[in-house]
Amino acid sequence: MEKRKGKFIEAGYEGAEYKNKVFHAHILEQNLLPLFRTPDNIHYQLPQSIKTDIQFTNQISKQNLFSTIFPEFNRFDEGNWQPCILTKNNVGWITKDKDGYYRYRSKSSITGVIYGFSLLDLIEISHIGEYIGTKLTYQTDRKWLATILNLSYRDFNFVKQQKVKYQRN
């Protein structure tokens, strides 16, 4: 794992793509995928005002959906530091930043480095690994999440319709 003492490593910061690739490989090597199983029947209601991909991303990022999507994260919902779900030498917790965005944090007890993961980051490293670092990552993460939540909104429906149209031709 990358060691950058005192730095947050997360989406939007230096090393985010590399971090996700490293954690994806780690999850596979350590056989941690079972910790990222999703329930069969998730009940989630998307506000009717959500029409675009950006609105959808903002909506889901400003809600603590970690344990809704990944039940193994239940122990983090209280905000207490717990043994990290990703690596044994780290502690993990869920935070909400000043703008209202939720992140799962993982702090190394050895180096003090704190890694930050959005819900979409965790989806990427646990379910969409083959797209890490490609232009399809963000789109694939959103599609996977909308499908798991059994959601529909204008932009998502448009993409589905275009796919059907393409497959017919």
C-alpha positions in Angstrom: 0.0 0.0 0.0 1.1 3.5 -0.7 2.7 5.3 2.3 2.1 9.0 2.4 2.3 10.1 6.1 -0.2 12.7 7.1 -2.0 12.9 3.7 -5.5 12.0 2.8 -5.6 9.7 -0.2 -9.0 9.7 -1.8 -11.0 10.6 -4.9 -9.9 14.1 -6.1 -6.5 13.8 -4.4 -3.2 12.7 -5.8 -3.0 8.9 -6.1 -6.7 8.1 -6.0 -6.6 5.9 -9.1 -3.5 4.1 -7.8 -5.1 3.7 -4.3 -8.2 2.1 -5.8 -6.1 -0.3 -7.9 -4.0 -1.3 -4.9 -7.1 -1.9 -2.7 -8.8 -3.8 -5.4 -5.8 -6.2 -5.7 -5.7 -6.4 -1.9 -9.4 -7.4 -1.7 -8.8 -10.1 -4.2 -5.6 -11.4 -2.7 -7.0 -11.5 0.8 -10.3 -13.1 -0.3 -12.3 -10.1 1.2 -15.0 -10.0 -1.6 -17.5 -11.8 0.7 -17.4 -8.7 3.0 -18.8 -6.7 0.0 -21.9 -8.8 -0.6 -25.1 -6.9 -1.2 -28.5 -7.8 0.0 -31.0 -9.2 -2.5 -33.8 -6.7 -1.8 -32.8 -3.2 -0.9 -35.5 -0.7 -0.2 -34.4 2.8 -1.2 -36.6 5.7 -2.5 -34.9 8.2 -4.8 -36.6 11.7 -4.7 -38.5 12.4 -7.9 -36.5 15.6 -8.4 -33.4 13.5 -9.3 -33.1 13.4 -13.1 -29.4 13.6 -14.0 -26.3 11.5 -13.2 -24.8 14.4 -11.3 -27.9 14.8 -9.2 -28.0 11.0 -8.5 -24.3 11.0 -7.5 -24.8 14.0 -5.2 -27.9 12.4 -3.6 -26.3 9.1 -2.8 -23.0 10.7 -1.7 -24.8 12.8 0.9 -26.5 9.8 2.5 -24.8 7.2 4.6 -25.6 4.2 2.4 -22.5 2.2 3.2 -24.3 -0.4 5.3 -27.4 -0.3 3.1 -25.3 -1.5 0.1 -22.7 -3.5 2.2 -24.2 -4.9 5.4 -20.8 -5.7 6.8 -20.4 -1.9 7.3 -23.1 -1.9 10.0 -20.6 -1.7 12.7 -19.3 1.6 11.3 -22.6 3.4 11.3 -22.1 4.6 14.8 -19.1 6.6 13.8 -16.8 4.7 16.2 -13.4 3.5 15.1 -13.5 -0.2 14.5 -11.0 -2.7 13.0 -10.8 -1.8 9.3 -12.8 -3.9 6.9 -10.0 -3.6 4.3 -6.8 -4.3 6.1 -6.0 -5.7 9.6 -3.4 -3.0 10.6 -5.9 -0.2 10.1 -8.9 1.3 11.9 -12.0 2.3 10.0 -14.9 4.7 10.5 -17.4 6.7 8.5 -17.3 10.4 8.4 -19.4 13.2 7.0 -17.5 16.2 5.7 -18.5 19.9 6.0 -20.2 19.7 2.6 -22.3 16.7 3.7 -20.5 14.0 1.8 -20.0 10.6 3.5 -16.7 8.7 3.3 -15.3 5.5 4.8 -11.9 6.2 6.3 -9.1 3.7 6.9 -6.2 4.8 9.0 -2.9 2.9 9.3 -2.0 2.4 12.9 1.6 2.0 11.7 2.1 5.0 9.4 -0.8 7.3 10.3 -1.9 7.5 6.6 -5.6 7.9 6.2 -7.3 6.6 3.1 -10.7 7.9 2.1 -13.3 6.1 0.1 -16.7 7.3 -1.2 -19.4 4.7 -1.7 -18.6 4.7 -5.4 -14.9 4.1 -4.6 -15.9 1.0 -2.6 -18.1 -0.2 -5.4 -15.3 0.3 -7.9 -12.7 -1.7 -5.9 -15.1 -4.5 -4.9 -17.3 -5.0 -7.9 -16.1 -3.0 -10.9 -12.4 -3.6 -10.7 -11.7 -4.2 -14.3 -12.7 -0.6 -15.1 -10.4 1.1 -12.6 -8.5 3.9 -14.3 -10.7 3.9 -17.4 -13.2 6.4 -18.7 -15.9 3.9 -17.9 -15.3 3.7 -14.2 -17.6 6.4 -13.0 -20.4 5.5 -15.4 -20.1 1.8 -14.5 -20.1 2.5 -10.7 -23.3 4.6 -11.0 -25.0 2.0 -13.2 -24.1 -0.8 -10.8 -25.5 1.2 -7.8 -28.7 2.2 -9.6 -29.3 -1.4 -10.5 -28.6 -2.7 -7.0 -31.0 -0.1 -5.6 -33.6 -0.8 -8.3 -33.7 2.8 -9.2 -34.7 4.7 -12.3 -34.1 8.3 -13.3 -34.0 10.2 -16.6 -30.3 9.9 -17.5 -30.1 6.3 -16.4 -33.2 5.4 -18.4 -31.7 7.1 -21.5 -28.6 5.0 -21.2 -30.6 1.8 -20.8 -32.7 2.7 -23.9 -29.7 3.4 -26.0 -28.1 0.1 -25.0 -31.3 -1.8 -26.0 -31.4 0.2 -29.3 -27.7 -0.6 -30.0 -28.2 -4.3 -29.3 -31.2 -4.5 -31.7 -29.1 -3.0 -34.5 
